[in-house]
Amino acid sequence: MSVTELFLRLFLLYKDRNLAWPNNGSFEVVVGAILVQNTAWRNVLKALENLKNANALSVDGILNLSVNDLAILIKPSGFYNTKAKRLNTLVKAIKSDFGDFENFKNSVSREWLLGVKGVGFETTDAILTYACFKPEAIASAYAARILATFGYEFESYDELKEHLGGLDFAKIYKATNLSDENAVFDLFHLMIIEFCKEFSSGKKISQKGLEILNF
């Protein structure tokens, strides 16, 4: 199965659902992409709410906090001391090199984000896709799990990313209501997550999930 065929099968399954990363295009997406590492999204929501209540969900708001105080606020997300340091490092770099979030959003590159300590490949691509509206394939473990059922194996993040990026956009535009590459990659990642949440157990796709993919 090609990645285009996978996209279209998932689209048929989820076209009537309103799948969206919360608060697309906002600084909250940047923070959430750091906090979601190694935890469930429900825990991230608690940490984000703490930051909102402390009026700290902004570049300057986070910079006005000590790393220790930041860690306390994001504690529900787990690994909070490490994440506080990573978030502080990233926000300091944003302030230093871009001045504010809007300039960061318009000007940041993938290479710049990957150069920030603690910001990995998947986090980088999630920030670019959902905060900055830049078209990037997100090579998640969920995507690898689905593709493994069709015999695909990948040796690196970038190898999987390149495969996921090989979509036939013209065919997708014709078959859906989507009209730009960012929207396609945005929805593709969310559909993959939704599918694995519903139809996988551990690291395997359930029999029902396999039947859906192979209808």
PyMOL CGO cylinders between C-alpha atoms (Angstrom):
from pymol import cmd
from pymol.cgo import CYLINDER

trace = [
    CYLINDER, 0.00, 0.00, 0.00, 1.33, 3.44, -0.92, 0.3, 1, 1, 1, 1, 1, 1,
    CYLINDER, 1.33, 3.44, -0.92, 1.24, 6.28, 1.59, 0.3, 1, 1, 1, 1, 1, 1,
    CYLINDER, 1.24, 6.28, 1.59, -1.30, 8.05, -0.61, 0.3, 1, 1, 1, 1, 1, 1,
    CYLINDER, -1.30, 8.05, -0.61, -3.60, 5.01, -0.44, 0.3, 1, 1, 1, 1, 1, 1,
    CYLINDER, -3.60, 5.01, -0.44, -3.11, 4.90, 3.33, 0.3, 1, 1, 1, 1, 1, 1,
    CYLINDER, -3.11, 4.90, 3.33, -4.01, 8.56, 3.63, 0.3, 1, 1, 1, 1, 1, 1,
    CYLINDER, -4.01, 8.56, 3.63, -7.19, 8.11, 1.58, 0.3, 1, 1, 1, 1, 1, 1,
    CYLINDER, -7.19, 8.11, 1.58, -8.31, 5.04, 3.53, 0.3, 1, 1, 1, 1, 1, 1,
    CYLINDER, -8.31, 5.04, 3.53, -7.83, 6.89, 6.80, 0.3, 1, 1, 1, 1, 1, 1,
    CYLINDER, -7.83, 6.89, 6.80, -9.63, 9.90, 5.33, 0.3, 1, 1, 1, 1, 1, 1,
    CYLINDER, -9.63, 9.90, 5.33, -12.68, 7.75, 4.53, 0.3, 1, 1, 1, 1, 1, 1,
    CYLINDER, -12.68, 7.75, 4.53, -12.64, 6.54, 8.12, 0.3, 1, 1, 1, 1, 1, 1,
    CYLINDER, -12.64, 6.54, 8.12, -12.23, 9.94, 9.79, 0.3, 1, 1, 1, 1, 1, 1,
    CYLINDER, -12.23, 9.94, 9.79, -13.58, 12.50, 7.33, 0.3, 1, 1, 1, 1, 1, 1,
    CYLINDER, -13.58, 12.50, 7.33, -16.60, 13.22, 9.54, 0.3, 1, 1, 1, 1, 1, 1,
    CYLINDER, -16.60, 13.22, 9.54, -14.55, 13.79, 12.68, 0.3, 1, 1, 1, 1, 1, 1,
    CYLINDER, -14.55, 13.79, 12.68, -13.20, 17.18, 13.60, 0.3, 1, 1, 1, 1, 1, 1,
    CYLINDER, -13.20, 17.18, 13.60, -9.57, 16.16, 14.09, 0.3, 1, 1, 1, 1, 1, 1,
    CYLINDER, -9.57, 16.16, 14.09, -7.39, 19.12, 15.03, 0.3, 1, 1, 1, 1, 1, 1,
    CYLINDER, -7.39, 19.12, 15.03, -4.39, 19.90, 17.20, 0.3, 1, 1, 1, 1, 1, 1,
    CYLINDER, -4.39, 19.90, 17.20, -5.70, 22.25, 19.93, 0.3, 1, 1, 1, 1, 1, 1,
    CYLINDER, -5.70, 22.25, 19.93, -5.07, 25.95, 19.26, 0.3, 1, 1, 1, 1, 1, 1,
    CYLINDER, -5.07, 25.95, 19.26, -3.24, 25.51, 15.96, 0.3, 1, 1, 1, 1, 1, 1,
    CYLINDER, -3.24, 25.51, 15.96, -0.91, 28.38, 15.15, 0.3, 1, 1, 1, 1, 1, 1,
    CYLINDER, -0.91, 28.38, 15.15, -0.41, 29.48, 18.74, 0.3, 1, 1, 1, 1, 1, 1,
    CYLINDER, -0.41, 29.48, 18.74, 2.54, 29.49, 21.15, 0.3, 1, 1, 1, 1, 1, 1,
    CYLINDER, 2.54, 29.49, 21.15, 0.62, 26.90, 23.16, 0.3, 1, 1, 1, 1, 1, 1,
    CYLINDER, 0.62, 26.90, 23.16, 1.44, 24.38, 20.41, 0.3, 1, 1, 1, 1, 1, 1,
    CYLINDER, 1.44, 24.38, 20.41, 5.17, 24.91, 20.96, 0.3, 1, 1, 1, 1, 1, 1,
    CYLINDER, 5.17, 24.91, 20.96, 4.81, 24.30, 24.69, 0.3, 1, 1, 1, 1, 1, 1,
    CYLINDER, 4.81, 24.30, 24.69, 2.54, 21.30, 24.17, 0.3, 1, 1, 1, 1, 1, 1,
    CYLINDER, 2.54, 21.30, 24.17, 4.98, 19.70, 21.74, 0.3, 1, 1, 1, 1, 1, 1,
    CYLINDER, 4.98, 19.70, 21.74, 7.65, 19.74, 24.44, 0.3, 1, 1, 1, 1, 1, 1,
    CYLINDER, 7.65, 19.74, 24.44, 5.34, 18.61, 27.25, 0.3, 1, 1, 1, 1, 1, 1,
    CYLINDER, 5.34, 18.61, 27.25, 3.79, 15.69, 25.33, 0.3, 1, 1, 1, 1, 1, 1,
    CYLINDER, 3.79, 15.69, 25.33, 7.10, 13.84, 25.15, 0.3, 1, 1, 1, 1, 1, 1,
    CYLINDER, 7.10, 13.84, 25.15, 6.68, 10.47, 26.91, 0.3, 1, 1, 1, 1, 1, 1,
    CYLINDER, 6.68, 10.47, 26.91, 3.25, 11.21, 28.35, 0.3, 1, 1, 1, 1, 1, 1,
    CYLINDER, 3.25, 11.21, 28.35, -0.46, 11.21, 27.51, 0.3, 1, 1, 1, 1, 1, 1,
    CYLINDER, -0.46, 11.21, 27.51, -2.12, 14.35, 26.17, 0.3, 1, 1, 1, 1, 1, 1,
    CYLINDER, -2.12, 14.35, 26.17, -4.51, 14.51, 29.14, 0.3, 1, 1, 1, 1, 1, 1,
    CYLINDER, -4.51, 14.51, 29.14, -1.48, 15.15, 31.37, 0.3, 1, 1, 1, 1, 1, 1,
    CYLINDER, -1.48, 15.15, 31.37, -0.29, 17.89, 29.04, 0.3, 1, 1, 1, 1, 1, 1,
    CYLINDER, -0.29, 17.89, 29.04, -3.66, 19.62, 29.28, 0.3, 1, 1, 1, 1, 1, 1,
    CYLINDER, -3.66, 19.62, 29.28, -3.32, 19.82, 33.07, 0.3, 1, 1, 1, 1, 1, 1,
    CYLINDER, -3.32, 19.82, 33.07, 0.14, 21.38, 32.74, 0.3, 1, 1, 1, 1, 1, 1,
    CYLINDER, 0.14, 21.38, 32.74, -1.06, 23.86, 30.12, 0.3, 1, 1, 1, 1, 1, 1,
    CYLINDER, -1.06, 23.86, 30.12, -3.94, 24.86, 32.36, 0.3, 1, 1, 1, 1, 1, 1,
    CYLINDER, -3.94, 24.86, 32.36, -1.49, 25.53, 35.19, 0.3, 1, 1, 1, 1, 1, 1,
    CYLINDER, -1.49, 25.53, 35.19, 0.55, 27.78, 32.90, 0.3, 1, 1, 1, 1, 1, 1,
    CYLINDER, 0.55, 27.78, 32.90, -2.58, 29.63, 31.78, 0.3, 1, 1, 1, 1, 1, 1,
    CYLINDER, -2.58, 29.63, 31.78, -3.69, 30.19, 35.37, 0.3, 1, 1, 1, 1, 1, 1,
    CYLINDER, -3.69, 30.19, 35.37, -0.24, 31.59, 36.16, 0.3, 1, 1, 1, 1, 1, 1,
    CYLINDER, -0.24, 31.59, 36.16, -0.39, 33.89, 33.09, 0.3, 1, 1, 1, 1, 1, 1,
    CYLINDER, -0.39, 33.89, 33.09, 2.75, 32.15, 31.89, 0.3, 1, 1, 1, 1, 1, 1,
    CYLINDER, 2.75, 32.15, 31.89, 1.65, 30.64, 28.57, 0.3, 1, 1, 1, 1, 1, 1,
    CYLINDER, 1.65, 30.64, 28.57, 3.71, 33.03, 26.44, 0.3, 1, 1, 1, 1, 1, 1,
    CYLINDER, 3.71, 33.03, 26.44, 7.36, 33.60, 25.56, 0.3, 1, 1, 1, 1, 1, 1,
    CYLINDER, 7.36, 33.60, 25.56, 7.77, 36.36, 28.14, 0.3, 1, 1, 1, 1, 1, 1,
    CYLINDER, 7.77, 36.36, 28.14, 5.58, 34.56, 30.67, 0.3, 1, 1, 1, 1, 1, 1,
    CYLINDER, 5.58, 34.56, 30.67, 7.84, 31.52, 30.67, 0.3, 1, 1, 1, 1, 1, 1,
    CYLINDER, 7.84, 31.52, 30.67, 11.00, 33.62, 30.72, 0.3, 1, 1, 1, 1, 1, 1,
    CYLINDER, 11.00, 33.62, 30.72, 9.70, 35.43, 33.80, 0.3, 1, 1, 1, 1, 1, 1,
    CYLINDER, 9.70, 35.43, 33.80, 9.63, 32.12, 35.68, 0.3, 1, 1, 1, 1, 1, 1,
    CYLINDER, 9.63, 32.12, 35.68, 12.59, 30.39, 37.26, 0.3, 1, 1, 1, 1, 1, 1,
    CYLINDER, 12.59, 30.39, 37.26, 13.23, 26.89, 35.93, 0.3, 1, 1, 1, 1, 1, 1,
    CYLINDER, 13.23, 26.89, 35.93, 12.15, 25.50, 39.30, 0.3, 1, 1, 1, 1, 1, 1,
    CYLINDER, 12.15, 25.50, 39.30, 8.85, 27.41, 39.26, 0.3, 1, 1, 1, 1, 1, 1,
    CYLINDER, 8.85, 27.41, 39.26, 8.25, 26.32, 35.67, 0.3, 1, 1, 1, 1, 1, 1,
    CYLINDER, 8.25, 26.32, 35.67, 8.88, 22.71, 36.66, 0.3, 1, 1, 1, 1, 1, 1,
    CYLINDER, 8.88, 22.71, 36.66, 6.26, 22.93, 39.41, 0.3, 1, 1, 1, 1, 1, 1,
    CYLINDER, 6.26, 22.93, 39.41, 3.63, 24.27, 36.98, 0.3, 1, 1, 1, 1, 1, 1,
    CYLINDER, 3.63, 24.27, 36.98, 4.25, 21.58, 34.37, 0.3, 1, 1, 1, 1, 1, 1,
    CYLINDER, 4.25, 21.58, 34.37, 4.55, 18.73, 36.89, 0.3, 1, 1, 1, 1, 1, 1,
    CYLINDER, 4.55, 18.73, 36.89, 1.42, 16.91, 35.62, 0.3, 1, 1, 1, 1, 1, 1,
    CYLINDER, 1.42, 16.91, 35.62, 3.20, 16.26, 32.30, 0.3, 1, 1, 1, 1, 1, 1,
    CYLINDER, 3.20, 16.26, 32.30, 5.86, 14.07, 33.94, 0.3, 1, 1, 1, 1, 1, 1,
    CYLINDER, 5.86, 14.07, 33.94, 9.65, 14.31, 33.65, 0.3, 1, 1, 1, 1, 1, 1,
    CYLINDER, 9.65, 14.31, 33.65, 8.96, 17.90, 34.64, 0.3, 1, 1, 1, 1, 1, 1,
    CYLINDER, 8.96, 17.90, 34.64, 12.49, 18.91, 35.65, 0.3, 1, 1, 1, 1, 1, 1,
    CYLINDER, 12.49, 18.91, 35.65, 13.89, 17.82, 32.28, 0.3, 1, 1, 1, 1, 1, 1,
    CYLINDER, 13.89, 17.82, 32.28, 11.00, 19.36, 30.36, 0.3, 1, 1, 1, 1, 1, 1,
    CYLINDER, 11.00, 19.36, 30.36, 11.31, 22.64, 32.27, 0.3, 1, 1, 1, 1, 1, 1,
    CYLINDER, 11.31, 22.64, 32.27, 14.97, 22.90, 31.26, 0.3, 1, 1, 1, 1, 1, 1,
    CYLINDER, 14.97, 22.90, 31.26, 14.17, 22.04, 27.63, 0.3, 1, 1, 1, 1, 1, 1,
    CYLINDER, 14.17, 22.04, 27.63, 11.31, 24.52, 27.50, 0.3, 1, 1, 1, 1, 1, 1,
    CYLINDER, 11.31, 24.52, 27.50, 13.39, 27.26, 29.11, 0.3, 1, 1, 1, 1, 1, 1,
    CYLINDER, 13.39, 27.26, 29.11, 16.23, 26.65, 26.64, 0.3, 1, 1, 1, 1, 1, 1,
    CYLINDER, 16.23, 26.65, 26.64, 13.89, 26.74, 23.65, 0.3, 1, 1, 1, 1, 1, 1,
    CYLINDER, 13.89, 26.74, 23.65, 12.05, 29.88, 24.76, 0.3, 1, 1, 1, 1, 1, 1,
    CYLINDER, 12.05, 29.88, 24.76, 15.31, 31.70, 25.51, 0.3, 1, 1, 1, 1, 1, 1,
    CYLINDER, 15.31, 31.70, 25.51, 16.50, 30.84, 21.99, 0.3, 1, 1, 1, 1, 1, 1,
    CYLINDER, 16.50, 30.84, 21.99, 13.21, 32.05, 20.48, 0.3, 1, 1, 1, 1, 1, 1,
    CYLINDER, 13.21, 32.05, 20.48, 13.51, 35.34, 22.35, 0.3, 1, 1, 1, 1, 1, 1,
    CYLINDER, 13.51, 35.34, 22.35, 17.17, 35.78, 21.44, 0.3, 1, 1, 1, 1, 1, 1,
    CYLINDER, 17.17, 35.78, 21.44, 16.93, 34.93, 17.74, 0.3, 1, 1, 1, 1, 1, 1,
    CYLINDER, 16.93, 34.93, 17.74, 13.37, 35.99, 16.83, 0.3, 1, 1, 1, 1, 1, 1,
    CYLINDER, 13.37, 35.99, 16.83, 12.20, 38.43, 19.49, 0.3, 1, 1, 1, 1, 1, 1,
    CYLINDER, 12.20, 38.43, 19.49, 8.67, 37.08, 19.73, 0.3, 1, 1, 1, 1, 1, 1,
    CYLINDER, 8.67, 37.08, 19.73, 6.51, 34.13, 18.77, 0.3, 1, 1, 1, 1, 1, 1,
    CYLINDER, 6.51, 34.13, 18.77, 5.04, 35.69, 15.62, 0.3, 1, 1, 1, 1, 1, 1,
    CYLINDER, 5.04, 35.69, 15.62, 8.47, 36.30, 14.11, 0.3, 1, 1, 1, 1, 1, 1,
    CYLINDER, 8.47, 36.30, 14.11, 9.51, 32.79, 15.14, 0.3, 1, 1, 1, 1, 1, 1,
    CYLINDER, 9.51, 32.79, 15.14, 6.37, 31.37, 13.53, 0.3, 1, 1, 1, 1, 1, 1,
    CYLINDER, 6.37, 31.37, 13.53, 7.05, 33.12, 10.23, 0.3, 1, 1, 1, 1, 1, 1,
    CYLINDER, 7.05, 33.12, 10.23, 10.82, 32.68, 10.05, 0.3, 1, 1, 1, 1, 1, 1,
    CYLINDER, 10.82, 32.68, 10.05, 11.96, 29.54, 11.89, 0.3, 1, 1, 1, 1, 1, 1,
    CYLINDER, 11.96, 29.54, 11.89, 13.53, 26.67, 9.97, 0.3, 1, 1, 1, 1, 1, 1,
    CYLINDER, 13.53, 26.67, 9.97, 13.71, 22.98, 10.68, 0.3, 1, 1, 1, 1, 1, 1,
    CYLINDER, 13.71, 22.98, 10.68, 17.48, 23.23, 10.99, 0.3, 1, 1, 1, 1, 1, 1,
    CYLINDER, 17.48, 23.23, 10.99, 17.19, 25.96, 13.63, 0.3, 1, 1, 1, 1, 1, 1,
    CYLINDER, 17.19, 25.96, 13.63, 14.80, 23.92, 15.78, 0.3, 1, 1, 1, 1, 1, 1,
    CYLINDER, 14.80, 23.92, 15.78, 16.91, 20.79, 15.53, 0.3, 1, 1, 1, 1, 1, 1,
    CYLINDER, 16.91, 20.79, 15.53, 19.84, 22.85, 16.75, 0.3, 1, 1, 1, 1, 1, 1,
    CYLINDER, 19.84, 22.85, 16.75, 18.13, 23.61, 20.06, 0.3, 1, 1, 1, 1, 1, 1,
    CYLINDER, 18.13, 23.61, 20.06, 19.12, 21.17, 22.80, 0.3, 1, 1, 1, 1, 1, 1,
    CYLINDER, 19.12, 21.17, 22.80, 16.28, 18.89, 23.81, 0.3, 1, 1, 1, 1, 1, 1,
    CYLINDER, 16.28, 18.89, 23.81, 14.18, 19.45, 20.68, 0.3, 1, 1, 1, 1, 1, 1,
    CYLINDER, 14.18, 19.45, 20.68, 14.12, 16.21, 18.70, 0.3, 1, 1, 1, 1, 1, 1,
    CYLINDER, 14.12, 16.21, 18.70, 12.95, 15.32, 15.23, 0.3, 1, 1, 1, 1, 1, 1,
    CYLINDER, 12.95, 15.32, 15.23, 9.30, 14.58, 15.96, 0.3, 1, 1, 1, 1, 1, 1,
    CYLINDER, 9.30, 14.58, 15.96, 8.94, 17.58, 18.28, 0.3, 1, 1, 1, 1, 1, 1,
    CYLINDER, 8.94, 17.58, 18.28, 10.48, 19.79, 15.62, 0.3, 1, 1, 1, 1, 1, 1,
    CYLINDER, 10.48, 19.79, 15.62, 8.15, 18.60, 12.89, 0.3, 1, 1, 1, 1, 1, 1,
    CYLINDER, 8.15, 18.60, 12.89, 5.10, 18.90, 15.14, 0.3, 1, 1, 1, 1, 1, 1,
    CYLINDER, 5.10, 18.90, 15.14, 6.01, 22.51, 15.98, 0.3, 1, 1, 1, 1, 1, 1,
    CYLINDER, 6.01, 22.51, 15.98, 6.56, 23.36, 12.32, 0.3, 1, 1, 1, 1, 1, 1,
    CYLINDER, 6.56, 23.36, 12.32, 3.31, 21.73, 11.22, 0.3, 1, 1, 1, 1, 1, 1,
    CYLINDER, 3.31, 21.73, 11.22, 0.92, 22.84, 13.96, 0.3, 1, 1, 1, 1, 1, 1,
    CYLINDER, 0.92, 22.84, 13.96, 2.42, 26.08, 15.27, 0.3, 1, 1, 1, 1, 1, 1,
    CYLINDER, 2.42, 26.08, 15.27, 4.01, 27.47, 12.10, 0.3, 1, 1, 1, 1, 1, 1,
    CYLINDER, 4.01, 27.47, 12.10, 1.81, 25.96, 9.37, 0.3, 1, 1, 1, 1, 1, 1,
    CYLINDER, 1.81, 25.96, 9.37, 4.83, 24.66, 7.46, 0.3, 1, 1, 1, 1, 1, 1,
    CYLINDER, 4.83, 24.66, 7.46, 4.38, 21.43, 5.47, 0.3, 1, 1, 1, 1, 1, 1,
    CYLINDER, 4.38, 21.43, 5.47, 6.36, 18.70, 7.24, 0.3, 1, 1, 1, 1, 1, 1,
    CYLINDER, 6.36, 18.70, 7.24, 5.69, 14.97, 7.43, 0.3, 1, 1, 1, 1, 1, 1,
    CYLINDER, 5.69, 14.97, 7.43, 5.77, 13.77, 11.05, 0.3, 1, 1, 1, 1, 1, 1,
    CYLINDER, 5.77, 13.77, 11.05, 7.43, 10.38, 11.38, 0.3, 1, 1, 1, 1, 1, 1,
    CYLINDER, 7.43, 10.38, 11.38, 5.80, 9.05, 14.54, 0.3, 1, 1, 1, 1, 1, 1,
    CYLINDER, 5.80, 9.05, 14.54, 6.09, 5.61, 16.09, 0.3, 1, 1, 1, 1, 1, 1,
    CYLINDER, 6.09, 5.61, 16.09, 2.39, 5.24, 15.26, 0.3, 1, 1, 1, 1, 1, 1,
    CYLINDER, 2.39, 5.24, 15.26, 3.12, 5.74, 11.56, 0.3, 1, 1, 1, 1, 1, 1,
    CYLINDER, 3.12, 5.74, 11.56, 5.91, 3.16, 11.70, 0.3, 1, 1, 1, 1, 1, 1,
    CYLINDER, 5.91, 3.16, 11.70, 3.50, 0.75, 13.43, 0.3, 1, 1, 1, 1, 1, 1,
    CYLINDER, 3.50, 0.75, 13.43, 0.91, 1.03, 10.67, 0.3, 1, 1, 1, 1, 1, 1,
    CYLINDER, 0.91, 1.03, 10.67, 3.43, 0.76, 7.84, 0.3, 1, 1, 1, 1, 1, 1,
    CYLINDER, 3.43, 0.76, 7.84, 5.05, -2.27, 9.47, 0.3, 1, 1, 1, 1, 1, 1,
    CYLINDER, 5.05, -2.27, 9.47, 1.83, -4.19, 8.83, 0.3, 1, 1, 1, 1, 1, 1,
    CYLINDER, 1.83, -4.19, 8.83, 2.54, -3.79, 5.11, 0.3, 1, 1, 1, 1, 1, 1,
    CYLINDER, 2.54, -3.79, 5.11, 6.13, -4.96, 5.45, 0.3, 1, 1, 1, 1, 1, 1,
    CYLINDER, 6.13, -4.96, 5.45, 7.84, -1.57, 5.59, 0.3, 1, 1, 1, 1, 1, 1,
    CYLINDER, 7.84, -1.57, 5.59, 10.84, -1.12, 7.86, 0.3, 1, 1, 1, 1, 1, 1,
    CYLINDER, 10.84, -1.12, 7.86, 12.82, 2.07, 8.37, 0.3, 1, 1, 1, 1, 1, 1,
    CYLINDER, 12.82, 2.07, 8.37, 16.30, 2.54, 9.76, 0.3, 1, 1, 1, 1, 1, 1,
    CYLINDER, 16.30, 2.54, 9.76, 15.94, 6.16, 10.84, 0.3, 1, 1, 1, 1, 1, 1,
    CYLINDER, 15.94, 6.16, 10.84, 13.47, 8.94, 11.55, 0.3, 1, 1, 1, 1, 1, 1,
    CYLINDER, 13.47, 8.94, 11.55, 14.42, 10.73, 8.32, 0.3, 1, 1, 1, 1, 1, 1,
    CYLINDER, 14.42, 10.73, 8.32, 13.94, 7.59, 6.26, 0.3, 1, 1, 1, 1, 1, 1,
    CYLINDER, 13.94, 7.59, 6.26, 10.39, 7.19, 7.59, 0.3, 1, 1, 1, 1, 1, 1,
    CYLINDER, 10.39, 7.19, 7.59, 9.77, 10.92, 7.16, 0.3, 1, 1, 1, 1, 1, 1,
    CYLINDER, 9.77, 10.92, 7.16, 10.86, 10.77, 3.52, 0.3, 1, 1, 1, 1, 1, 1,
    CYLINDER, 10.86, 10.77, 3.52, 8.50, 7.85, 2.89, 0.3, 1, 1, 1, 1, 1, 1,
    CYLINDER, 8.50, 7.85, 2.89, 5.56, 9.63, 4.52, 0.3, 1, 1, 1, 1, 1, 1,
    CYLINDER, 5.56, 9.63, 4.52, 6.35, 12.74, 2.50, 0.3, 1, 1, 1, 1, 1, 1,
    CYLINDER, 6.35, 12.74, 2.50, 5.91, 10.87, -0.78, 0.3, 1, 1, 1, 1, 1, 1,
    CYLINDER, 5.91, 10.87, -0.78, 2.22, 11.68, -1.06, 0.3, 1, 1, 1, 1, 1, 1,
    CYLINDER, 2.22, 11.68, -1.06, 0.45, 12.29, -4.35, 0.3, 1, 1, 1, 1, 1, 1,
    CYLINDER, 0.45, 12.29, -4.35, -0.97, 15.68, -3.38, 0.3, 1, 1, 1, 1, 1, 1,
    CYLINDER, -0.97, 15.68, -3.38, -2.88, 16.17, -6.64, 0.3, 1, 1, 1, 1, 1, 1,
    CYLINDER, -2.88, 16.17, -6.64, -4.73, 12.88, -6.07, 0.3, 1, 1, 1, 1, 1, 1,
    CYLINDER, -4.73, 12.88, -6.07, -5.46, 13.80, -2.45, 0.3, 1, 1, 1, 1, 1, 1,
    CYLINDER, -5.46, 13.80, -2.45, -6.73, 17.28, -3.36, 0.3, 1, 1, 1, 1, 1, 1,
    CYLINDER, -6.73, 17.28, -3.36, -9.05, 15.72, -5.94, 0.3, 1, 1, 1, 1, 1, 1,
    CYLINDER, -9.05, 15.72, -5.94, -10.47, 13.18, -3.48, 0.3, 1, 1, 1, 1, 1, 1,
    CYLINDER, -10.47, 13.18, -3.48, -10.80, 15.44, -0.43, 0.3, 1, 1, 1, 1, 1, 1,
    CYLINDER, -10.80, 15.44, -0.43, -11.62, 19.00, 0.59, 0.3, 1, 1, 1, 1, 1, 1,
    CYLINDER, -11.62, 19.00, 0.59, -7.93, 19.74, 1.29, 0.3, 1, 1, 1, 1, 1, 1,
    CYLINDER, -7.93, 19.74, 1.29, -6.00, 22.21, -0.82, 0.3, 1, 1, 1, 1, 1, 1,
    CYLINDER, -6.00, 22.21, -0.82, -2.48, 22.66, 0.57, 0.3, 1, 1, 1, 1, 1, 1,
    CYLINDER, -2.48, 22.66, 0.57, 0.39, 20.47, 1.73, 0.3, 1, 1, 1, 1, 1, 1,
    CYLINDER, 0.39, 20.47, 1.73, 0.38, 21.67, 5.33, 0.3, 1, 1, 1, 1, 1, 1,
    CYLINDER, 0.38, 21.67, 5.33, -3.28, 20.74, 5.75, 0.3, 1, 1, 1, 1, 1, 1,
    CYLINDER, -3.28, 20.74, 5.75, -2.56, 17.28, 4.32, 0.3, 1, 1, 1, 1, 1, 1,
    CYLINDER, -2.56, 17.28, 4.32, 0.38, 16.57, 6.64, 0.3, 1, 1, 1, 1, 1, 1,
    CYLINDER, 0.38, 16.57, 6.64, -1.56, 18.06, 9.56, 0.3, 1, 1, 1, 1, 1, 1,
    CYLINDER, -1.56, 18.06, 9.56, -4.51, 15.72, 9.05, 0.3, 1, 1, 1, 1, 1, 1,
    CYLINDER, -4.51, 15.72, 9.05, -2.37, 12.69, 8.12, 0.3, 1, 1, 1, 1, 1, 1,
    CYLINDER, -2.37, 12.69, 8.12, -0.57, 12.74, 11.46, 0.3, 1, 1, 1, 1, 1, 1,
    CYLINDER, -0.57, 12.74, 11.46, -3.80, 13.22, 13.44, 0.3, 1, 1, 1, 1, 1, 1,
    CYLINDER, -3.80, 13.22, 13.44, -5.53, 10.39, 11.57, 0.3, 1, 1, 1, 1, 1, 1,
    CYLINDER, -5.53, 10.39, 11.57, -2.60, 8.07, 12.21, 0.3, 1, 1, 1, 1, 1, 1,
    CYLINDER, -2.60, 8.07, 12.21, -2.72, 8.85, 15.94, 0.3, 1, 1, 1, 1, 1, 1,
    CYLINDER, -2.72, 8.85, 15.94, -6.50, 8.35, 16.05, 0.3, 1, 1, 1, 1, 1, 1,
    CYLINDER, -6.50, 8.35, 16.05, -6.30, 5.06, 14.20, 0.3, 1, 1, 1, 1, 1, 1,
    CYLINDER, -6.30, 5.06, 14.20, -3.62, 3.63, 16.49, 0.3, 1, 1, 1, 1, 1, 1,
    CYLINDER, -3.62, 3.63, 16.49, -5.48, 4.77, 19.60, 0.3, 1, 1, 1, 1, 1, 1,
    CYLINDER, -5.48, 4.77, 19.60, -8.54, 2.90, 18.37, 0.3, 1, 1, 1, 1, 1, 1,
    CYLINDER, -8.54, 2.90, 18.37, -7.07, -0.12, 16.62, 0.3, 1, 1, 1, 1, 1, 1,
    CYLINDER, -7.07, -0.12, 16.62, -3.75, -1.03, 18.19, 0.3, 1, 1, 1, 1, 1, 1,
    CYLINDER, -3.75, -1.03, 18.19, -2.74, -2.81, 21.33, 0.3, 1, 1, 1, 1, 1, 1,
    CYLINDER, -2.74, -2.81, 21.33, 0.84, -2.50, 22.48, 0.3, 1, 1, 1, 1, 1, 1,
    CYLINDER, 0.84, -2.50, 22.48, 2.83, -2.22, 19.27, 0.3, 1, 1, 1, 1, 1, 1,
    CYLINDER, 2.83, -2.22, 19.27, 0.48, -4.25, 17.08, 0.3, 1, 1, 1, 1, 1, 1,
    CYLINDER, 0.48, -4.25, 17.08, -2.51, -3.29, 14.96, 0.3, 1, 1, 1, 1, 1, 1,
    CYLINDER, -2.51, -3.29, 14.96, -5.64, -5.21, 15.99, 0.3, 1, 1, 1, 1, 1, 1,
    CYLINDER, -5.64, -5.21, 15.99, -7.34, -7.64, 13.65, 0.3, 1, 1, 1, 1, 1, 1,
    CYLINDER, -7.34, -7.64, 13.65, -10.20, -5.17, 13.16, 0.3, 1, 1, 1, 1, 1, 1,
    CYLINDER, -10.20, -5.17, 13.16, -7.70, -2.46, 12.29, 0.3, 1, 1, 1, 1, 1, 1,
    CYLINDER, -7.70, -2.46, 12.29, -6.02, -4.72, 9.73, 0.3, 1, 1, 1, 1, 1, 1,
    CYLINDER, -6.02, -4.72, 9.73, -9.39, -5.45, 8.16, 0.3, 1, 1, 1, 1, 1, 1,
    CYLINDER, -9.39, -5.45, 8.16, -10.11, -1.72, 7.86, 0.3, 1, 1, 1, 1, 1, 1,
    CYLINDER, -10.11, -1.72, 7.86, -6.76, -1.04, 6.24, 0.3, 1, 1, 1, 1, 1, 1,
    CYLINDER, -6.76, -1.04, 6.24, -7.12, -3.94, 3.84, 0.3, 1, 1, 1, 1, 1, 1,
    CYLINDER, -7.12, -3.94, 3.84, -10.75, -3.56, 2.84, 0.3, 1, 1, 1, 1, 1, 1,
]
cmd.load_cgo(trace, "trace")
